[in-house]
Amino acid sequence: MKDIPNIMVELKLGVHRRGDGYPEHDFEYITKHGVTNKGGVIACSNLEIKEQIDRAYEKNPGASEVHYFYYTEDKTPL
């Protein structure tokens, strides 16, 4: 059996305000370890964040801000 690396990720909440540019987060750690979310609810890339934000505004066109969720590296020492 192949050794599976011990990785730590954390779930983050972001806020996007209408009219702001799309946020850019560092997903190098997530990509390196192959973390994915096939449901599209929690972003694993900046493209997924953009899609999440766009869907939220489509669902609620009058919103002045929306929340989005994404994974990032948990830097807490093991």
C-alpha positions, 0 to 999 in steps of 0.5 A: 500500500502506498504511504498516504501523507499526513496533511492538515487542511482547514475550512475557511469562510470568505466574504465577497462584496458586490463590485469587488474583484474575485479573491485570490487565495494560495491553493498550492498546498491543496493542489499538491496533496490532491484535495478535492471537493466534487460537490462544489460547496467548498472551493479547492481553487480560485476558479471554484471560488469564482463559481461559488460567488457567481452562483450565490449572486444568481440565487440572491440577485439583491445581495450586497455580499455573499459568503464562500467557503474554501480549504487552506493549509492548517499551519498548526504544528502536529 
